[in-house]
Amino acid sequence: MKLRKLLVAVLAVFAGLAQAQQMPPIPADPDVRVGKLDNGLTYYIRHNTWPENRADFYIAQKVGAIQEEESQRGLAHFLEHMCFNGTKHFPGNGVIRFCESIGVQFGGDLNAYTSIDQTVYNISNVPTTRQSALDSCLLILSDWAGNLTLDPKEIDEERGVIHEEWRLRTSASSRMFERNLPKLYPGSKYGVRYPIGLMSVIDNFKYKELSDYYHKWYHPKNQAIVVVGDVDVDHTEAEIKKLFSGFKSPENATPVVDEQVPDNAEPIIVIDKDKEQQTSGVELIIKHETYPDSLKGDVNYLIYQYANRAAMTMLNERLQEKALDASCPFVSANASDGQYIFAKTKDAFDLSADPKDLSKTVESLKTAYIEALRAAKFGFTATEYARFKDNYLSVLDKQYSNKDKRPNGALYRDLVDNFLENEPMPSIEFTYPVMKQIVPMIPVEAINQMMKELVPENDSNIVIVNFNNEAEGNVYPTEAQFLEALKAARAENITAYVDNVKNEPIMTTMPKAGSIKKEVKNDKLGYTQLTLSNGATVILKHTDFKKDQVALAGRGIGGNSLYGKADFANLQMFDDVIDASGLGNFSATELQKALAGKIANARMSLSHLSTNIAGSSTPKDLETMLQLVYLYFTNINKDQKSMDNLMSQYEVQLKNRELNPDIAFSDSLTATIYNHNPRVAPMTVDRLKDVNYDRILQIAKERTANAKAWTFEIVGNFDEATIRPLICQYLAALPAKGKIVKGKRELTPAKGEISNIFKRKQETPKSTAYMTWHNETMPYTLKNAICADIAGQVLSMEYLDKIREKESAAYSVGAQGAATLGDDNYHIFQLIAYCPMKPEKKDVAIKIMNDEMKTLETSCDPAKFQKCKEFVLKQNGDQVKTNGYWLNVISDNYFYGFDSHSDYVKTVEALTPQDICNFVKEFNKAGNHVTVMILPE
C-alpha cells in the first residue's frame, strides 16, 4: 500500500482541504533552541521549570545493532555498557559515582538503551542548584561522545555482565522470536541483528573490534545533545560548543544507510512452540510503507496521526466488545499500526488475538480478521466517531491546561525523535488551537478510508506469527489452515456493525443530599476535615501541582480478613470482578461509552483490613467521579457477559502457569514468606470453580453498607465553592446502615531464619535469590523509617559494586528498605534483596548478600551514605509536588497520628553513617531472615 495514496484518500474527504499543499507547515517549538556545530553535531536546549531545580541530559546516536557486521553482533549494546565503565574524565566507575553524589541513581535516572537503529543515553532528574554539577553532566556526555577509555580489563569483566543480562531477558517468547527473525525479515539485516547479539561474539571479540566500531560510528554527524530543564540556556549552549566542537568526524565517514525491508507477495507464516510458553497467541500483520520523513513537516502529518489513532481506537473497542460474546474464540484481541516489529523503514497494521484454547487459534485469527474487514468494508459509525472525538478533545484540553506543569521527561522525546526520525516538535500552543479547529472538520469518512487502505483483501505483505506451548499431545495449526482462514474471512457474508448506545446520564435519579456537620482545619499540613451528616469523613487539600487533576482515595474499615476459607477464591478475584462489572443502569461496555468525553474514573479494591476506592478526574469532571463513587456504594451492575470473559481470560492464563519458572519462584517466595497461609495461595484453574459472582457482589455490598466506616481524601485543583455541594450531594448521601466491624490481622511474615532452596528444570538455566529481613517490634519513628530506606539503598550500592562489577555474577542486583504502618497500628520494617545471578557464581553472590547485611551493623561507607542521603532529599523534593504524596501524608496523619512530612528534610540532614549502623544492628536483633532461591536442575 502506498502511504501517499492513503494520505490523499484521507484528505480527499477532509472538508475543504482536499489538496495536501494547502496545509500549513508545523513550526518548531520556539522554546527549544536548536543548533548545529561545524563538525555536524546537533543540539537541543529547552528551558523548563517543572519541576523546579531539575534538568535532564541526553545524547542520542543514530546508530545501533543494524550497523554491526556479522562478526560484531552485540557490540553496539556492549559499547553502551562500556560508557559506564571508564571515560577520559571519569575513569572506572567514575560516571556512576559522580552521578550518585548528586542524587542520580544508576539504573534509574542514569541509564541508556540500544535498539536496532539508535542508542540513547540519559542523565535525568539532575538537581540544578550547582552549575558545576550541570557542567559535569555535559562533560560526561562529551566523554560518551568521543572519550571512552575502553579498558581491556573493564571489557573482560563486562562480558560476564552481558551474559547475565542475556540470561535474565531470555524467555519462551524471546527464544521463539529471535530464532524466527530471519524468516520474518527475509533478505534483510533486521533478521540477524537482535540487539543483545550473539554470546559467542561477546565472549571472543578482540578489544580493537569494539574500539573500531566506536570510532567508526560515534562521531558528531551521528550525534545530538538534548538538555531539558531548569537551566541557563545561553550558558548550556556555550558549554556544548566548548566541549563538543573539538570532536571530528572521520574522513570519508561511513554514512548511516537505512536498511530496507522487502515486500512479500505471498504470506510469511511462522509457527513455533516452546516448553515454557504458557499460552498460544496469533498475530496477523499487514506491512505497508512508512510515512516519509520528508513529508512530516506540515499539518497533513498531524491529520494522518489523528486518523490512524482514531481508527485503531475504535477498532479496539469493537474487538473488546466482540470478546464478550460467548461464542467468540478469543478472550482478547488488539489492533495497532506502527513499525513492523522494530524496522524504521517499514510499518504494519498488526492484529493479535489470545485464543481460548490452542484448538481455537485458527478460528481466533479468522474472527479478529473479520472484525478488521468489517471496519474496512462498512467503516465506523457516527456514534463511535463522536465518542472518539469527544475523548480526544477532552485529553487535548487536559494537556493544554497543564502545559506549564509538564515534567522534563514529557518534553524530551519530541526533541530526540526530531533528530533520529525527523519527527516534528511543535509547541502545545500550536497543536492545541490547530487540532481544536481541524478535528471537528474531519468527517468519519476520512477515518473509514484509512481503515480500508490498512486492511486490503489480498495476501500481499501479510505475515502470520503463531507461538504455542510445546507439550505432548498438542495439535498445532498449519500454514494451510491459516491461509484458509484468511480466505474464509474474506468470503464471509459480513454485515455492518451496530453501535448499541444508551442515551441517558450515568445517574438518572439524584439521591437526597446530606450535609456537612462539622469542620476542623489542620493548619500544619494544610487540610480540612469534614464530618458529614451520614457519619462519613472527607478530608480536603487544595493543590495546583497539576491544574488538570483531582485525586480521591477512600478507605473503609474492614477488609478481606473478615471472611473465611470459603471465600478465599472470591477475595482473590474481588478487584478484577468488580472492575469487570457495570454501574447503575450500564454494563461495563455501556459505561465506557457513556463516559465518552469525560476524564473521570473510580475503582474499588479490597485489602487485608480495609476496603478502598481510588479515583481521579479533571476539575471539570469532578462530579462524574463522585457519581461513580456513589454508584460503587449503591448500584454495582451485575454484568454476566463481562464476568464470563474475565473467567475465560483466567482459564487461559492459568492453564499452564506452572510451566514458567518465574511463576514457580514467585509462588515459592509468597508461600515461604507467609508460612503457606492459604489466604495467599495462588489462583489455579481448579480454584476458579470456587469463584461466585453473586457472593463477590454481596461482599462489596457489605463493605459499602455504612458510610460511617469510610474516610475520603480529596487532593487536587478543585474549586472550594464547587466541591462542597457535590460532597453533600453524593458522599453525604451514601447509605449508613449496619454495624462497623474491624478485621483482625491474619497475614504476617514468617519469623526466624528460614531458607527455601529448590531446583527446577529450565530451558535457559537461571538462578535467582530473594532475601528479606524484617522487624515488627522496633518503634515506628520518622528517623527509623528513613534509616530503613537509606540502609536499603546503601546495600544496593554495595551489591552492585561487589556482585555485578567485581564478580560479574549478575546483571541486575539490588536492595531496598521499607517501613509500613497498618490499619491496626501494626508496623513492620523490611530490608529486601533480589539477585538473578549466574548459576556458577551463586555461592559468591549469596555470601556477599549476607555478609554486606551483617557488615552494615558496624560499617556504613560514608561516601555511599552521602550519595543515598542526597538521593532521598532530591526524591522528597520531587514527590512533595505531587498529589499522590499528599494523599499518603494525610492518610498517615489522620489514621495513625504520624507526621511523615514536616520534619522529613531536617531528619535526613541530621543523619550520620553511624545512625544507619545503629538502625541495622537493632533491626537485625529480631533474627527474621527469609531466603528463597531457585536453581537450574
N, C-alpha and C positions, 0 to 999 in steps of 0.2 A: 504494500500500500504506500502510495506517495503522500508524504506529510503535507506537501504544498497543496495537493488535491484536497486533503482533509480540511485544511485551513480555509481554502477558498470555499469549500462546501459549507462550512460553518458560517463564514462571513456572508455568503450568498443569501442566507435567511436572517441575517442580522439587520434589523430595520434601519434603512437609511445609510448603511455603511457597507455596501457590497464590495467596494474596491479597497484592497489592502492598503494601497498607498495613501488613502485618506486619513489613516490613523496617525496620531502624533507620536514622536519619539518618547522614550522613557528617560527622563533626566536622572542623573546620578544624585544620590542624597547630598545636598550641599554641605551637610555637616561632616562629610567624610573628605579628608584631604588625601588626594591620590597623587603619587609622583613616581617617576622612573629615573633611576640613576643612569649615568652614561654607560655603565657596564651592563645595563639591561635589567637590573633588579627593580622590582615594583614594590611600592609600599602604600599602605592604607592606614590612616590615623583618624580615629573618631573620638571626640570628647564626649563623655557620658558620666553623669553624676548619680546614677542609681545602680548599685548602692554608692554612697559617698565613700571616698578614700579607697577605691578598689580599681584595679586595672587587669586586663588580660593581654597576654603576648602570644603571638603565633608566628610560626614560619611554615609556609606551605611550599611543597616541592611538586612540580608537575611530573614526577616520575614515581614508579612503583614496581611491582613484580613484572609487569609486562616488558620492562626494559632489560630484564635479565636474559642472558644467553643460557643455553641448556646446562652448561657447567656451573652456572651461577644461581640455580634455583634455590631461593631462600635468602639470598644476600641482601636484597632490598630491606627485608624485615630484620635481618641480623644487624644491618647498619643502623637501623632505628634504635636497637638496643644499645649499640656502642656509643650513641650520643649521650648516654647516661653513665658511661664508663671511661671518661677521660677526655678532656679538651685542653687546648693550649693554656687557658687561664684558669681552668677548674680541673686539675689532674685527679685521676682516680674517681672517687665518688663525689668529687667536689661540687658538681652541679646539684646533686641531691642534697648534700649537706648545706650548701648555701641557701637553697630554697626552703629547706626545713627551718633554717634560722630566721626566716622572715614569715614563718607560719604557713608555708605552702608545702603540702604533703605529697610525697611521691606516690604515684598510682592513682591519685585523685586529681588534684589541681596541677600536678606536674606529670604529664603523660604525652603519648603520641600514638598514632595509628599508621599502619602501612596497608594500603589496599592495592588493587591491581594497577591503577594508574596514577596514584597520588600518595603522598606521605605528608602528614601534618603533625607538627609538634606544638604543645601548648604549655605555657606557664600561666595559670589562671588564678583569679581572685587574690591578686598581689596587693598588699597594703601600700598605699601611695604616700604615706606620711613622710617617708625619706626619699628624696630624689636620687640619692646614691644607690638605693636598692633597685629603683626602676632602671637606672642606667646599667646596673649589673645584669638585669634581666635581658636587656638589649645586647649586652656583651655575651651572654650565654647563646642567644640566637645567632650572633655573628660567629661564635665558635662552632655551632652546629652547621652553619652555612659553609665554612671552609677551614676550620681549625681543629678537626678531630685528631687525637693522637694515635688511635687505633693500635694501642699497645698489644704486642703478641700475647703477653701473659693474660691481659684482660680478655682478649679474644678467646683464648683457650678456656678460660673459666666460664665465659658466656655460652659456649657450646652446650654445656650441660643444662643451663637455664632454658635455652631454646628447646631442648629435648623435652623438658618438663612442661613447657607451655604447649608443645605439640601434644603431649600425653593428656594434659588437662583438657584441651579443647577437642580431643578426639571422641566421637560418639558414633552411634549407629548411623545416624543421618549423615554426619560428616564423612564417614568412611564410604558410604554409597555415593554421595555427591562427588567426592574427589575422584573416585575411580571411574565415574561416568562423564567427567568433564570433557575428555576428548571426543566422545560421541555427541555431547551437547554443543560443542564448538568444532565441528569438523573443518579441518583446513585452516584453523586459526590458533594463534598462540594463547588465546584465552583458555583453551582447553588444557594447557600444560603449564599454567603459571599461578597455581594456588599459592597465596602469599606466604604461608608458613614454610613452603619449599619442601625439599627432599632431605631427610635426615642423613642420607649418605653424603650429600653436599655439605651439610652443616658440620659433619664430623671431619671432613677431609679437605676442605678448601684451603688453599695457601693464603697466607696473610696478604700477599701482594694482590690477589684477586679481589679482596674486599676493598683495598685501597684504590685499585684501578676503577672499580665500579663507582666509588665515592667521587673521585676526581673527574670521572667522565660525565657524571650526571648531576652532581651537586655543584651547580655554578649559577651566577647571578641571573642569566636569562631564564632559568627554570625555577626561580625562587621569588617569593613575595613575603614581606613582613607586614603583619597586621597587628595594630595596637588599638584596643578599645578600652576606654575607661576614664577615670578622673585624673587625666594627665595634662601637662602643658604641651599643647600640640606643636608649638614652634620649637621648644626645646627637644621634644621627641624627634621631630624631623631632622634637626641639626645633628643629633646623636646618630641617627640612622645613616646620614650622609658621611659622618666621620668614621663610623665603624665598618660600613659596608662598601664604601667607594673603592677601597683598595683591592677588593677581590676581582679577579679577571676570569672571564670565560675562556675555555681552551681555544686555541686557534683551530679553525675548522671544526668547531664543536658539532658533535653529532646531534642532529635535530630530533626533537620528540615527534615521532610519526604515529598517528593514530592507527591502531590495529583494527582491521575491518572484520566483520562477521558475515560470512557468506549467507545468501538466501538458500533455502532448501525447497525444491519443487515438490518433493514427497515428504510426508511426515517423518520426523525423527521420534522414535519411541524407545524410551528407557524403562526397563522393568528390572528391579533388583530387590534383594532381600538381605536381612541381617538378623542374627540370632538375638541381638539386644534391642531391635526395633520393636516398640510396643504396639503400634497401630499401623494400619495401612492408610496411605494418602495418595491422592492422584491430582495432577495438575495438567491443565490444558493451556498451552502457551501459543500465542499467535504473534510472531515477530513483525515489526514494522520499522520504518525509518525513524530516526530521532528528529527532533525539531532542530533545524540547522542553527549553529551558533551565530551565523551571520545575520539571522533574521530575528534574533532575540531582543533587538534594540527598540522595538516600538510596541504600542499598546496591543497590537494583534496578539502578541505573545501572552499578555495578561488575559486576553479573551480566551485563547486556546487553553491556558491553565485552568481558568474558571470552568469552561465547558467540560474539560476532562474530569475535573473534580466532581462536577455535578453528575455526570454520567456514572462514575464509579460509586458515588454515594447512594444514588437512587437504586442502582442495580444491587448493591449490597443489602439495602433494606428489603428488597424483594427476596433475595436469597435467604435472609434471616427469617422472613415470613414463611417461605417455602419449607424450611426445615421443621416448622411446627406441624406440618401435615403428617398424619400417622403413616401414610404410605410413602413418604419421602425416603429414599435410600441413604441419604447422608444426614449426619447430625448437625453439620455446619458446612458452610461454603463461603468463599470470599473472592472478590474480584478486585484487581488493581491494574494500573497501567504505569509503566516506568521502564527502567533499564532491564534489558534481557539478562537476567541473573546478575552479572556485575560488569557488563560491557557498556562503556560510554558511547560506543558507536552504533548500538542497536537497541531499540526499545521493544516492548512487547506488552500485549494485553495478556493478563495472567488470571486464570480461573482455577481455584483449588477447592477440593472437597474432601471431607473426612467421612468415609463410608461407615455405616452402622456395623458392617461386617465385611470381612475380606471378600465374601461371595457377592457383595453389592458394589464392588469397586467400579466395574464397568458401567453398571446402571447409574451410579453416582455421577460419573463423568457425563453420561448422556443427559441426565436430568439437569445438571448445572448448565450444560451447553444449551439445552432447550430454553432455559431462562434468559441466557445471553442472546440467543436468536430471537426470542420473543421481544426483548427490548430493541434489538436491531430492526426487526420487521415492523413492529407497531409503534415503537417509540415509548416515551414516558407520558404519563397523563398530566393534565394541567394541575391537578391537586398535588401530585407528587412533587412537581417542579415548584409549585407555590411554597410548599414546606421547605424544600431545599433553599430557595431564595430567602425565605424568612430567617432560617437558621444562619445562612451565610452572612446576611446583612447584620444580624444580631452580633455575631462574632466580630465582624468588621467594626461595629460600633464599640464593642468592648476593647478591641485593640487600640482604637483611636483615643478612647477616654483614658487609656492607660499609657499613652505614648511617652509621657515624661517619667514613667516608672518601669522602663524596660531594662532588665539586667544586661550586663555586658555579653553574657552567654547567648542572649536572644538576638544580639546585633551583629556578632562577628561572622556568622555563617554566610550572610549575603556577600560580605567582602571577600572571604576565602573563595566562595563559589564564583564570584566575578572574575577572579584571577584564573582559577582552574578550569572553569566551564563557560566563561563568558556570560554568566547569568547577570541580569540587570540588578541594580542595587538602588531602587528608588526609595525615597523617604515616605513615611506614612502620611505626611502632609500632601504628597502627590497621589498615592494609591487610594487613599480614603475618598476624596471627592470624585476622582475619576471612576472608581468602581461603584460608588453610590449612584453616579449618573448613568453608567453603562449597564449595570446588572438589570435594572427594570426594563431596559430596552431589548435585552437578549431573549428571544422567544424560545419556548420549549422545542420548537422545530430545529433550532441550531444544535441543541444537545442531542436530539434524535438523529440528526445527520452524522454527528461524530460517532455515535454508537454504531450506526450502520457501517461506517468505514472501519471501525475497530474489529468488527466481527464479520468478515466476509465468509460466504458459504462455499469455500473451496479448501483444498488441502495444502495450498502453498504456504510455506513458512510456519507450519504447525509443528509443535513439539509437545509430546506427552511424556510425563515423568510419573512413575509409579514405584514407590518404596513400600516394602512389606516386611512383616515379621516372618523370619525363617523358622519353621517348625515342621516336624514330621507330620505328614498327612495334609498339609496345606495345599490347596489348589490355586495357582496364581493365574491372573489374567494373561491373555496372549495378545501379541500385536494385532492379529487378525480380529480379535474381539473388540479392541479399542477402535480400529478402523471402521468396523461395522457399526459401533456405537455412534460415531460421527455421522456416518451415512444415514443411520436410522433417525437421529435427531433432526437432520435436515429434511427428512421425508415426513416428519411428524406433522399432523394437522394442528398447527399452533394457533391458538386464539389470543386475542388481546387481553392484557392484564386488567383486572377490575380493582380499583382502589377503594376499599371499604373504609370510610371515614365517619366518625361520629362528630357531627357538628353541634357540639354542646360544650359548655365550660367544664373545667375539671370538677368544680363543685356547683351543683345547681341550687342547693339549699344551704343558706348560711346558718351556722349554729348561733344560739343565743350568746351574745358576747358576755364575758366576765369583766372583771375589773382589777385594778392594781390596789391592793390593800395596804401595802407597806413599802417603804423605800429607804434603803441605807446606802450611804456612799462610802467607798474605800478610797480615801484621798491618796494613800501611799502608792497603790497600784493603779489608781485611776479608773476604777469600775464602779458601777451602780448595781445594787442587788434589789430586785423587786420580788415581793411576795404577792402572788395572785389570789383571786377570790376562791379558786379551787384548790389552793394549797401548793401549787407548783411554784418553783423558784426560777426566776430569769435573771441572768447577770449580763449587763450591757457594758461594752467598752468600745467607744468610737475611735477608729484609727483612719489614716489616709495613706497607709503603706501601699495599698492598691486601690485606686479610685473605683475600680470596677468589681470589687469583691466584698461580700458579706459572708462570713463563715459561722456555722452553727454547730455546736456539739451538745447533745443531750445525753444525760445519764440517769437511768432509773435503778432504784435499789432492787436487787435480786437478779441472779443470772442463772446459768445452766447448773450450778451446784444445787439448786432447789429440786432438781429432777434426778431420778434414779436410773438404774441399769436398763430398764425397759425403754427408756428414751435416749440412750446414748447415741444411736444412729440418727435419730431425729435432731438431736442437739448439734451433731457434727454437720448436718446438712442445712441447719436452720438458715444461715446467712444467704446461701445460694438459692434456697427455695423461696424465701421472702423476696429476694431480688427478682426472681422469675415470675412473681405474682403481679397482678394488676392492682390498681387502687380505684376506689369509688365505683363508677359505672364502666370503667375501662379495663380491658385486658392489658397485658404488658405491651403488646404491639400497638394497640389503640392509644395507650397513654403516651407512647413515644411520638405518635403522630400528633396527638393533641397538644404536646409541648413545643411544637414547631415554632421557632422564632423567640422562644424564651430560654434564657440561660439560668436554669434553676434545677437543683436535684436534691434528693434526700435518700438516705439509706439506713435501714435498721440492721443491727447485728447483736449477737449475744456473746458475752464474755463470762468468765467464771462466776463473778459476783455481781454483775450488773448487766442491764440491757442498754443499748446505745443507739442514738440517732445522730448521724453526721449529715450535714447539708451545706450547700453553698449556692450563692446566686449573685447576680449583679444587683446594685441598689434598685434598679427599675423592676426587677423580677422577684424582689423580696417577698411579696405577698404570695406568689406562686410557690416559693419554697416552703412557707409556713402552711400553705394549704396541703402540700404533700406530707408534711409532718402530721398535720391534723388527721389526714386520711390513714396514715400508718396506725394511728391510735384508734380509729373508729370504723374503718371500712377497707380492709385488705381484700382484694377481689381474687377469689379462687380461679386461677387460670390453668385449667387442666391440660390444655394443649402445650402450653409453655412448660409445665411441670413434666409432662411426658418426654418432651425433647431434652430437658435437663437430665432426666434419668437415663435416657439413651446416651447422652454425652458421657455420663459417668460410667456406664457399662462399657463403652468403647475404651475409655481411658484406663479403667481398672482391670480389664480382662487379662492383660499381660504385664501388669505393673511390676511384678516380681522379676521380670527379665532385665530390668535396668539396675545395674549395680549401685547407682547413686540413690535409687529408691530404697534398696536393701540397707544401705548405710544410714539413710535418714530414719528409716523405721527402727533400726537398732539403736540409734542415738536417742530418739524420743523414749523408747522403751527403757533404756538403761538409766537415763536421767530421771525419769519419773517412776522407777520401780515397777514397770509393767502395769501401771494404773490403767484399767480398762477405759477410763474416760478419754484417753489419748490414743487408743488403739487405732491403727489406720483403717480407713474405709476400704472395704473389699467388695467384690461383686456379690459375695454371699450375704454381706451385711445390708446391701441395698434393699433386700426384701423386707427389712425391718423398718424402712422409712415409710411414714404415714403422713400424707399431705394434710389431712384434716387435723391430726394431732399437732403438727407444727403450727398450723393456723391457730389452734386452741392455745398453745404455749404463748404465741405472740399476743393473743387477746388477754391472757392472764397477766403478762408482763406490762401491758399498757392500760390496765383497768383503772389505776389510781394515779392521777396526776400529782398527788401529794408526794409520791415516791420519786418525782422527777425534778431535775435541775437542768436548765437550758442556758448555755453560754452563747452569746451572740457578739461577735467581734468583727469590726469592719467599718466600711464607709457608708453607714446608714444615716438617714435624717432622723433626728431625735423626735421631732413632732410627728413624723410619718409612722415610725415603727411602733410607738406606744399603742395607738388604736389597733394596729394589726396584732400585737401581742394579746390585747384584750379580746379581739375577735376570734382568734384561733387557739393560742396556748392557754388562755384563761377559760376557754370553753371546753377543754379536754375533760373527759369523764373523771370522776374522783370517787370511785366505789371500791369496796372491798378492803381487805387487810393489806398492810405493807409487811412483807416477810423478807428478812435478810437471810442470805445463804451462808453456808459455813465452808471455809476453805478446805478443799479436799485434794488439792494439787500443789505439792511442794517437792523440790528436788531431793534425790536420794542423799543420804548422809554417809560420811566416811570415805574411805579410799576404795574406789570401785573401778574395775577395768574390764572391758569387753573387747577382746581382740579376736577377729574371726577372718576366715579366708573365703574367697569367692572366685569362681572361675570367671574370667573376663576376656573379652575379645582383644581389648587393649589393656595390658596389665597396669593397674593403678593401685597405689597405696594412699590412704587418706587418714589423717588423725585429727580428732576433735577432742579438746580438753576443756573442762570447765571447773573452776574453783568457786565456791560460794560460802557466804557467811550471812546468817539470818539473825545474829544476836548483837552485832555492833550497833551503836546508836546511830540513828539516821540524822546526820547533820549535813549542812551545805558543804562544809570542808571535806567530810568523808566522801560525799558524792563526787566532788571534783577530783579528789585524790584517786578514786576508782577510775575515772575517765582518763586521767593522765597516766596512771600506772599501766593501763591497757595500751596506751599509745607508746610509752617507753618500751614495753615488752615487744610491741610490734616492730619497732625500730631495731631492737636487739636481734629479733628473729630474722629480719630482713638482712641485716649485716652478716650474721653468722650462718644461717641456713641457706639463704639464696646466694649472697655474694661470695662468701668464703668457701662454702662447701658445694655450691651448685647442686644442692639436693632438692630444690623446689623452685618453681616459677612464682607462685603466689603463696605467700605465707603472712599471717597477721594475727593480731590480738586486739581485743577491745575490753573496756571496762564499763560496767553499767550499775546504776543504783536505781531501785524501783520501790515505789510506795504502792501499797494495795488498798482496796476499798475498806478493808477491816483493820487498817493500820499495821498490817503485816508489811515488813520491808525486807529486802534482800540486796546484798552486794554481790556482784559476779565479775569474774575475770574469765574471758573465753579466748581460746586459741584454736586456730584452724590451719592445717597444713596438708595440702595434696603433695606428696613427695615421691621422689624416685625410690622404687622398691628396694634397690640395692643399698640405699643410704637411709633407710627408715630408722635404724638404731641411732645413727648420728643425729638425725633430726629430732627424734623423741627425747634424746638425752639433753639436747640444747633447750628444748621447750621446757622441760622440768627444771634444769639447772638454772636457767635465767629467772624463773619464777622464784626460786629459793634465793638466788643472789640478790634479787631486788629487796629482800628484807634488810640487807646491810649495806648495799651499794647501789646508788642511782646515779648514772652518768650525768654530771652537771650540764654538759653541752646538750645531750638529748633531752634532759628535763627542760632546759630553757626553750628549746625548739617546740616542745609539746605545749609549754606554757603560752608561747606566742600564738600557737595554733588555736588553743581553746579561747583565748581572748579575741582573736580575729573571728573565729566561728560565732562566738557570742555576739560580736558586733554586727554580724550579718543576720543572725537569727532574730535579734531583738526588733528588727524592722519587718517582721512577718506576722501575719495574723495567727498562724499555727503556734508560734512561740507563746503568744499571749493567751491562747486557749489553754495551753499547758500550765502556764504560770498561775492563771486564775483557778484552774482545777486544783492545783497543789494547795493554793492558799485557802480556797473555800472548803474543800473536803478534809484536808489534813492540818490546816493552820500553819502550813510550811511556806515560807517566802523563798523561792528559788531565784529571785531576780535582784532585789535591792542591793544585797552585799556581794553579788557574784564577782564583779570585777575586783573589788577590794580583797576578797578572799583569795582569788587566784594570784593577785600580785604579791600577797604576803607569803605564799607557799615557798618552801625550800626543798631541795632534794631529800633532806632528812625527813621531811613530812611524808614523802612518798614511801620511804623505807619504813617509817613508823606505822603507816597505814597498812602496808603489805604484811609486816610482821604480826600485827594484831589480827589482820584479816585471815592469815594462814593458821591461826590458833584453832580455828573451827575444824580443821582437818578434813574438809569436804572437797574431794577431788575425784572427778569422773573422767576416765579416758575411754574413748571408743575409737577403734581402728579397724579398717578393712584392708586386707592384704590379698594379692593375687594368689590363686590356688596353684 
